[in-house]
Amino acid sequence: MSAVFTSCNKEKFSVTFDSNGGSNIATQTVSSGNKVEKPQNPTKDRYTFVAWYKDEGLTTDWNFTTDVVTSDITLFSRWSENTFTVTFHSNEGSAVAPQTVAEGGKATKPDDPTRSGYKFVAWFKKIELTNDWKFDFDVVISDVTLYAKWIEWTDEEEDPMYPTTIYRLSDEVIAKKRSDFSQSNPNLITSLNQFGLCGVLSPSGGDGSSGGFTEEEAIAAVKEFVARNPEYTGVKNPNDLRFRIINRSVYNNAVFWAFRTENQTINNIEVVFSEILFNTRNRELIGCQGNHFPDVYIPQKFKFDTVQAKSQLLGREITHWGWSGPYTVGPVTAEHLQESSTKLIILPLTDSVEYGDAEKIELRVAWQIYLSSLYHIFEVDVMTGEMVRETPTIIH
């Protein structure tokens, strides 16, 4: 028993404060029948202190004005999670309801507002419409107002939101991103490309661990990396990843796993060239090359349907390359088009043959038209009718 008797035979008891994850509060020694001195409120990140309670279940609060100590006691702190209001200023568009978001949490992207004669672009952090709010990445740390940006749009044949375009980052920005990425992922031998996405070899990094992952552990390590790095991988949900190739090898007493994902899909539309290659060595992930593309805009109405897209190809000469050089396999005829198969894809296009020299990536929605009898594929933009890419499916 911790009771203490003084020369006046008056017991003293210990009053302990359990701050439930908050800052430490010193224990008090209080004489029997006396009141506890109310301490300074504890602090806790993202929470506001409410009161001290007599029980761990936080059902009865301690009244420092009237309650007295008659035994050793522990008081328990109660907290309320800090929340903030996200207000949407639609700038003459339809009303959008405000949201209450926990501190450090993310706002939910609302349905786009509407405005006659205008096309909604995005929500921005400032009234001057600079710095758009990224709902997948930005967190709420105070009350915030987001402002709608609009562009005039009266021609139903054109869509100013199309295509989604990713621009090369400035040297200063990409240097900072690469540094941050390297520090948070020190074992990687890959870094970020000029767009801030996973993709290029790095001169540093490597794994100093020993032992080896099982397949399940390697996949868990990949998903954990993706969950920590959505900005650099473009993957919103690690569980959406589907692995097409899984390979294990051993070299110089090191255990390696290689995982290649299937292409990304958006609204059941395949994004070609969006595979991601992950590599592990022993018990560390050491490589990530490739990325998905978040927030790709898909027009609600296509200017060119499959019939119109195919008509762009009629009479086009097809050239293949063989061991002796190029040769023509003939023009595209109506019969070829009738036999062809078509599917909708999203095609990332750069403005340079050399990816490292590219200044932008455009995410084009296109009809992929396969002419099986001519061993050739054409891809035609659904909005412009432009033939954006063609490839042979056979090498002679």
C-alpha positions in Angstrom: 0.0 0.0 0.0 1.4 3.4 -1.0 -0.4 5.5 1.7 2.0 7.7 3.7 1.3 8.8 7.3 2.7 12.2 8.5 3.2 13.3 12.1 -0.4 14.3 12.1 -1.4 10.8 11.0 -3.0 12.2 7.8 -2.7 9.7 4.9 -1.3 10.8 1.6 -2.1 9.1 -1.8 -0.7 9.0 -5.3 -2.7 10.6 -8.2 -1.4 9.2 -11.5 -2.3 10.7 -14.9 -2.7 8.3 -17.9 -2.6 10.7 -20.9 -3.6 8.0 -23.4 -0.8 8.6 -25.8 -0.4 12.3 -25.0 2.4 14.1 -23.3 3.6 13.0 -19.8 1.9 14.5 -16.7 3.7 14.2 -13.4 2.2 12.2 -10.6 0.9 14.2 -7.6 0.9 13.2 -3.9 -2.3 14.4 -2.2 -3.4 14.2 1.4 -6.6 12.3 2.1 -9.7 14.4 1.7 -7.9 17.1 -0.3 -8.4 18.1 -3.9 -6.1 17.3 -6.9 -4.3 20.3 -8.4 -5.5 20.5 -12.0 -2.4 20.0 -14.2 -1.6 21.8 -17.4 -3.4 20.1 -20.3 -1.4 17.4 -22.0 -0.8 17.6 -25.8 -1.2 15.1 -28.6 -0.6 15.5 -32.3 -3.9 15.9 -34.3 -6.0 15.8 -31.1 -7.5 18.3 -28.7 -7.6 17.5 -24.9 -11.1 17.2 -23.5 -11.0 16.3 -19.8 -9.7 13.9 -17.1 -11.8 10.9 -16.2 -12.0 8.6 -13.2 -12.3 5.4 -15.3 -10.5 3.9 -18.2 -13.8 3.7 -20.1 -14.1 7.5 -19.9 -17.6 7.6 -18.5 -17.2 9.8 -15.4 -15.1 12.9 -15.5 -13.1 14.2 -12.5 -14.2 17.5 -11.1 -11.2 19.3 -9.8 -13.4 21.8 -7.9 -15.4 19.3 -5.9 -13.8 15.8 -6.0 -11.4 14.8 -3.2 -8.8 12.1 -2.9 -9.5 9.1 -0.6 -7.1 6.5 -2.1 -4.5 6.0 -4.8 -6.1 6.8 -8.1 -5.4 7.0 -11.8 -7.0 9.7 -14.0 -7.5 9.1 -17.7 -7.4 11.7 -20.4 -10.0 12.0 -23.1 -9.3 13.4 -26.6 -11.2 14.6 -29.6 -9.8 14.2 -33.0 -9.0 17.5 -34.7 -11.2 18.1 -37.8 -11.2 20.8 -40.4 -13.7 22.0 -43.0 -13.0 21.8 -46.7 -15.2 24.4 -48.5 -15.7 24.3 -52.2 -16.1 27.6 -54.0 -17.5 26.7 -57.4 -17.0 30.2 -59.0 -20.6 30.5 -60.4 -21.0 26.8 -60.9 -23.4 24.4 -59.1 -23.1 24.2 -55.4 -20.8 21.6 -53.8 -21.3 20.5 -50.2 -18.4 21.2 -47.7 -16.6 18.3 -46.1 -15.4 17.7 -42.5 -12.0 16.0 -42.6 -9.7 14.7 -39.8 -6.4 16.5 -39.5 -3.9 14.8 -41.7 -6.7 13.1 -43.7 -7.6 13.5 -47.4 -10.7 15.2 -48.8 -12.9 13.1 -51.0 -13.1 14.3 -54.6 -16.7 15.5 -55.2 -18.6 15.1 -58.4 -17.6 17.9 -60.8 -19.8 21.0 -60.6 -21.6 22.2 -63.7 -21.8 25.6 -65.3 -23.6 26.5 -68.5 -21.2 27.3 -71.4 -18.2 26.2 -69.4 -16.1 23.0 -68.8 -14.9 22.3 -65.2 -11.1 21.9 -65.1 -10.1 21.2 -61.4 -10.1 22.5 -57.9 -7.4 24.9 -56.9 -5.8 25.9 -53.6 -5.9 29.7 -54.2 -8.4 32.1 -55.5 -5.9 33.1 -58.2 -6.3 29.5 -59.4 -2.7 28.4 -58.9 -1.7 25.0 -57.5 -4.4 22.5 -58.1 -5.5 20.3 -55.2 -4.5 16.7 -55.7 -7.1 14.6 -53.9 -4.9 11.5 -53.9 -1.9 13.2 -52.2 -2.8 16.5 -50.5 -3.7 16.3 -46.8 -5.9 18.7 -44.7 -4.1 20.5 -41.9 -6.4 23.5 -41.5 -9.7 24.9 -42.7 -9.3 25.3 -46.5 -11.3 26.6 -49.4 -10.9 25.2 -52.8 -11.8 27.1 -55.9 -13.2 25.8 -59.2 -11.5 26.6 -62.4 -13.5 26.8 -65.6 -12.8 27.2 -69.3 -15.3 28.3 -71.9 -16.6 25.4 -74.0 -19.3 25.9 -76.5 -18.2 23.5 -79.3 -19.5 20.0 -78.6 -17.0 18.6 -81.1 -14.0 19.7 -79.1 -13.0 18.9 -75.5 -10.5 21.3 -73.9 -9.7 18.7 -71.2 -8.4 16.2 -73.7 -5.8 14.8 -73.8 -4.4 14.4 -70.3 -0.9 15.7 -70.5 2.1 15.2 -68.1 4.9 17.7 -68.5 8.6 17.4 -67.8 9.5 18.8 -64.4 12.1 21.6 -64.0 15.6 20.5 -63.1 15.2 22.0 -59.6 12.0 20.2 -58.9 13.1 16.8 -60.2 16.4 17.1 -58.3 14.5 17.6 -55.1 12.1 14.8 -55.8 15.0 12.4 -56.6 16.7 13.3 -53.4 13.6 12.8 -51.3 12.9 9.5 -53.1 16.4 8.2 -52.6 16.4 9.1 -48.9 13.1 7.4 -48.3 14.1 4.3 -50.4 17.8 4.0 -49.8 18.1 0.4 -51.1 16.8 1.2 -54.6 19.1 1.1 -57.6 16.4 2.9 -59.7 15.4 6.6 -59.5 12.8 8.9 -61.1 12.6 10.0 -64.7 12.1 13.6 -65.9 8.4 13.4 -65.1 8.9 12.4 -61.5 7.9 8.8 -62.0 9.7 5.5 -61.4 11.9 4.5 -64.3 15.6 5.1 -64.5 18.7 3.5 -63.1 20.4 5.3 -60.2 24.2 5.2 -59.5 23.6 4.6 -55.8 21.5 2.2 -53.7 21.7 -1.5 -53.1 20.8 -4.1 -50.6 23.0 -5.0 -47.6 20.6 -7.6 -46.1 21.0 -11.3 -46.0 18.6 -14.2 -46.4 15.8 -14.3 -49.0 12.1 -13.5 -49.4 9.5 -16.1 -50.0 7.1 -15.2 -52.9 4.5 -14.0 -50.4 7.0 -11.8 -48.6 8.3 -10.4 -51.8 4.8 -9.4 -53.0 4.1 -7.9 -49.6 7.3 -5.8 -49.9 6.3 -4.6 -53.4 2.8 -3.6 -52.1 4.3 -1.9 -49.1 6.6 0.1 -51.3 3.7 1.1 -53.7 1.5 2.2 -50.7 4.3 4.5 -49.5 5.1 5.9 -53.0 1.8 6.5 -54.9 3.1 9.8 -56.3 6.0 8.1 -58.0 4.3 4.9 -59.1 1.0 6.3 -60.1 -0.7 3.4 -58.3 -3.6 4.4 -56.0 -4.4 1.0 -54.6 -1.6 -1.6 -54.3 -4.2 -4.4 -54.3 -5.1 -3.4 -57.9 -1.7 -4.7 -59.1 -1.9 -7.9 -61.1 1.4 -9.7 -61.6 1.9 -11.2 -65.0 5.5 -12.6 -64.6 6.9 -13.8 -61.3 10.5 -15.2 -61.4 12.9 -16.3 -58.7 16.7 -16.7 -59.2 19.8 -17.2 -57.1 23.1 -15.7 -58.0 26.3 -15.4 -55.9 24.3 -16.6 -52.8 21.7 -13.8 -53.3 18.0 -14.5 -53.8 16.3 -12.4 -56.5 12.6 -12.0 -57.3 11.3 -10.2 -60.4 7.7 -9.2 -60.8 6.1 -7.6 -63.9 2.6 -6.2 -63.6 -0.1 -6.3 -66.2 -1.0 -3.0 -67.8 -3.1 -0.6 -65.9 -6.8 -0.5 -66.7 -9.1 2.6 -66.3 -12.8 2.0 -66.6 -11.9 -1.4 -68.2 -9.8 0.4 -70.8 -6.2 -0.9 -71.0 -3.4 1.7 -70.7 -0.7 0.2 -72.9 3.0 0.4 -71.9 2.0 0.8 -68.3 3.7 -2.3 -66.9 5.8 -1.9 -63.8 8.9 -4.1 -63.1 9.8 -4.7 -59.5 13.0 -6.4 -58.4 14.0 -7.6 -54.9 17.4 -8.9 -53.7 17.5 -11.0 -50.5 15.1 -9.2 -48.2 14.9 -5.7 -49.8 13.1 -4.2 -52.8 15.9 -2.7 -55.0 14.1 -1.7 -58.2 11.0 -0.1 -59.6 10.8 0.7 -63.3 7.6 1.9 -64.9 4.4 3.5 -63.7 0.7 3.9 -63.9 -1.0 7.1 -64.8 -3.4 8.6 -62.2 -6.4 10.8 -63.2 -6.5 10.1 -66.9 -9.3 12.0 -68.6 -11.6 10.0 -70.8 -14.1 12.1 -72.9 -17.7 11.2 -72.4 -18.4 11.6 -76.1 -16.1 10.4 -78.9 -15.9 12.4 -82.1 -14.8 9.3 -84.1 -16.5 6.0 -83.6 -15.1 2.7 -84.9 -16.6 3.1 -88.4 -15.2 6.6 -88.7 -11.8 5.6 -87.3 -11.5 2.7 -89.8 -12.4 5.0 -92.7 -9.3 7.0 -91.9 -7.3 3.9 -92.9 -8.9 3.0 -96.2 -6.4 3.0 -99.0 -3.4 3.5 -96.8 -0.2 1.7 -97.9 1.3 -0.7 -95.4 5.0 -1.1 -95.3 6.8 -3.9 -93.5 10.5 -4.5 -92.9 12.3 -7.7 -93.9 15.9 -8.9 -93.9 16.4 -7.3 -97.3 14.7 -4.0 -96.3 11.2 -2.4 -96.5 8.5 -3.7 -98.8 4.8 -2.9 -99.3 2.2 -5.5 -98.5 -0.6 -3.6 -100.2 -3.2 -0.8 -99.4 -5.9 -1.2 -96.8 -9.1 -2.3 -98.5 -12.7 -2.4 -97.3 -12.4 -6.2 -97.0 -9.4 -5.8 -94.7 -11.4 -3.4 -92.5 -14.4 -5.7 -92.4 -12.2 -8.5 -91.1 -10.4 -6.3 -88.6 -10.9 -6.4 -84.8 -11.1 -3.2 -82.7 -10.7 -2.4 -79.1 -10.4 0.8 -77.1 -7.1 1.6 -75.4 -5.3 4.5 -73.7 -1.9 5.2 -75.4 0.9 7.2 -73.7 2.6 9.3 -76.4 5.7 11.3 -76.0 6.9 14.2 -78.2 10.3 12.6 -78.8 11.5 9.3 -80.2 14.0 9.2 -77.3 12.0 9.0 -74.1 14.7 10.7 -72.1 14.4 13.8 -74.3 10.6 14.0 -74.1 9.1 17.2 -72.7 5.6 15.8 -72.3 3.4 12.6 -72.3 -0.1 12.7 -73.7 -2.6 10.1 -72.7 -4.5 9.5 -75.9 -7.7 7.5 -76.0 -7.6 5.5 -79.3 -9.2 2.8 -81.3 -6.7 -0.1 -81.7 -7.5 -1.6 -85.1 -5.9 -5.0 -85.9 -5.8 -6.0 -89.5 -5.0 -9.7 -89.1 -4.6 -10.5 -92.8 -2.1 -7.7 -93.2 -0.3 -8.4 -89.9 -0.6 -4.7 -88.9 -2.1 -2.6 -86.1 -3.3 1.0 -86.3 -4.2 3.2 -83.5 -6.6 6.1 -84.2 -7.4 8.9 -81.8 -11.1 8.9 -80.8 -11.2 12.8 -80.7 -9.0 13.9 -83.6 -9.2 11.0 -86.0 -5.4 11.1 -86.1 -3.5 7.9 -86.8 -1.2 8.1 -83.7 0.7 4.9 -84.1 1.1 1.9 -86.4 3.0 -1.3 -85.8 3.5 -4.6 -87.7 2.8 -7.8 -85.8 5.2 -10.0 -87.7 8.9 -9.7 -88.5 10.0 -11.2 -91.9 
